[in-house]
Amino acid sequence: MTYISVFQIILSVGLIITILLQRSEAGLGGALGGDLGSSTHHTRRGMEKVLFQLSVVFSILFAVTAIVALVL
């Protein structure tokens, strides 16, 4: 049980770091619906793609370990 808790802490720190390192293209204006006329398609490349994939892996692993911790 202790190993799962330590692993969850490591995963949560990794998830926080990868999310914070991702650059926000939209900003607050895009999140609130500003600048609707410009519809650009953004493709993740390089380090941005790696950070995105890492954040997905960390979140899936965190969810799995949370379920395992509930079962045990």
PAPA-862139 format. One record per residue (C-alpha): x, y negated, z; residue in one letter. Coordinates in steps of 0.02 Angstrom, whole numbers, padded with zeros to 5 digits, always signed. Layout:
! residues N
XYZA;...
END
This chain:
! residues 72
+00000+00000+00000M;+00142-00120+00040T;+00222-00088-00130Y;+00063-00137-00219I;+00051-00299-00121S;+00231-00345-00160V;+00205-00302-00344F;+00048-00412-00347Q;+00144-00557-00273I;+00280-00538-00405I;+00149-00527-00543L;+00056-00680-00479S;+00215-00784-00473V;+00259-00727-00649G;+00084-00768-00711L;+00088-00942-00633I;+00258-00979-00710I;+00209-00921-00884T;+00048-01020-00881I;+00133-01178-00820L;+00269-01165-00952L;+00144-01157-01094Q;+00123-01322-01182R;-00053-01391-01195S;-00086-01454-01371E;-00264-01510-01342A;-00240-01613-01185G;-00384-01687-01088L;-00464-01768-01240G;-00475-01604-01334G;-00545-01515-01183A;-00684-01643-01166L;-00729-01640-01350G;-00629-01790-01409G;-00564-01808-01587D;-00690-01690-01667L;-00645-01746-01844G;-00474-01666-01849S;-00488-01478-01850S;-00312-01408-01859T;-00263-01227-01846H;-00122-01193-01725H;-00016-01036-01739T;+00092-00985-01592R;+00274-00956-01639R;+00436-00921-01551G;+00444-00952-01365M;+00263-01010-01357E;+00206-00842-01425K;+00317-00748-01302V;+00249-00849-01154L;+00070-00817-01211F;+00099-00630-01229Q;+00186-00623-01059L;+00040-00712-00977S;-00081-00586-01053V;+00026-00439-00993V;+00044-00514-00818F;-00143-00543-00803S;-00188-00367-00861I;-00061-00289-00742L;-00125-00397-00600F;-00304-00342-00633A;-00253-00159-00640V;-00154-00171-00477T;-00301-00259-00393A;-00416-00116-00442I;-00289+00012-00384V;-00273-00080-00217A;-00462-00073-00196L;-00467+00114-00230V;-00326+00153-00110L;
END
